[in-house]
Each structure stands twice: as C-alpha cells, then as structure tokens.
Amino acid sequence: MNNNKLIVALDVDSAEKARALVQELRGIVGMFKVGSQLFTAAGPSLVREIVNSGERVFLDLKFHDIPNTVAAAGEEATRLGVSIFNLHAAGGSEMMQRTAEAVATCAESERIQRPSVIAVTVLTSADASSLTEAGYSSTPAELVPRLAQFAAANRMDGVVASPQEISMIRSAVKQDGFLVVTPGVRPAGASLFDQKRVTSPREAMIAGADYIVVGRPILEAANPRRAAKAIVQELEDSVVNSASI
C-alpha cells in the first residue's frame, strides 16, 4: 500500500498510550509525529524507542529561538534518528541556515542519516483575522508562499503548510524535492476541532502534498487501525485518479 504519505500525530499524554498506538498502527502508516505534548510528557527516550523499533518519526517541536540554540537542538534531533523535524520560518535566515549546516555536519561526522529540516509557515489554526491580531497585514494565502520561498532560499528541505496553500507553494517554489507536509487534513464527516484551513486527504494529495498529518480523526476513532486504513485507501485512490486525468 502507498502508506508512506500518512503521518499519524501521537498527540497523547503518556508513553504508554503512544506505544499502544504505534503497535496498533504499525505497518499501516508511514510515520509517527511526536509533538510538544508527548515530548514534554515522555521525553527524547520515547522518540529513540520508536525509531529503534523500526518506525519513522516526525519531531514536531517547531523550534523558534536564537540561531545557536536552534542549531544545537537540530543536532540533537539528528542524533535521535528522526526522519523530519521542523522550525519556524519566522525565526529568520540565520537561524535556518545555521541549523541546516549544523544538521549536515553532525550527520556526516557521526555517520548517521540526515533528517529533513522543514519550516513552519502559518499554523493551520490561523486565519486572516488571527494574523491581523498578531500584527500581520497579509492573509495566509499571501504569507505562506512568501515564507515557503524564504525557507527554500535558506536551505530548508520543505515546509509545513495548510493543504489550502499547497498549489501556491508549488507555483512559488521550483526546487526539486521540496517537501510539503500538511496538517489540517480531515476525512469526510470528521470534526474540524480548532483547525480552520482544511481539506480532505484526497484533495491534499491531488494538490501536491508529500505527507499529510492526521491526529484526532484516527486517535479518537472507535477503531484507529480501521480509520487509518481508510485514509490510506483514500490517498491511494487519489493517486490513481490523478494519474488517469
């Protein structure tokens, strides 16, 4: 199955719950996301455990600090063996460039796999109104492509963005292999929760997403394994359908 496109967000409050989900979803999903809640509760040892079990991890801590601090954090993420980690594009060019350099140097000198470093553009919980509150004069549709170009120009491997901006990013950034990872993906009938800029898995994949991130629609399903399989099937169908157009 084309399961490498689905990242399941382990947004739970304990290592025990995370382990149970990894075991239940093993072999179905392509990657597991460890975010702020789980990392704060269980720490880096759980990340190592998941990686050592043969699964891939997206470390979603959205680093945003002075360049030296983020670069050092990037080195530690590299040593954890994660496949992807992220930082905020708003942290600036020096922060992104120094992190990219530190990660590449660490991976080469320690003979370990270099993770993809991707930049967060605009959170999927944000809309034009919340950006205005924060002092921005741009809408998400205007700001996201600019931040994607900024990230690409500063050695980032890709971005995190809402599925509604995927096509805009693809038009703005022509860099081969530039990743677009999209949260804010909801299967038909699922609650939006606090997400605002959303689409379905099928729509995200047709638009050009490399990975989609799904949390609560799977975690809160009566049968998480069945829910994940349904999303994977929708992704497969979207690839087949788009290829036939």
Number of C-alpha atoms within 10 A of each C-alpha: 11 14 19 16 20 25 24 26 24 25 20 20 14 16 18 12 14 21 15 11 20 20 13 13 21 16 13 18 23 19 27 30 24 28 18 15 15 22 22 13 13 16 14 16 12 20 26 16 13 20 18 12 12 9 19 21 25 25 24 18 17 18 21 18 15 12 19 14 14 22 23 16 17 26 21 15 23 25 18 21 22 26 20 21 23 25 25 23 27 16 17 17 16 14 23 29 18 20 26 25 15 20 25 19 14 20 18 12 8 10 9 14 16 21 26 20 25 29 30 25 23 24 18 21 16 16 16 15 13 13 16 12 9 9 8 13 13 13 16 25 17 13 16 26 24 17 23 28 19 20 26 23 15 19 18 24 22 26 30 29 27 31 27 20 23 26 15 17 24 19 9 16 18 11 13 7 9 19 23 25 25 29 26 26 26 25 19 9 8 13 11 17 11 10 17 14 20 21 20 19 30 23 17 28 24 17 17 17 24 18 22 26 21 25 20 18 21 25 19 10 13 10 11 17 18 14 18 24 18 14 23 23 17 18 25 17 15 18 15 12 12 12 9 7 5
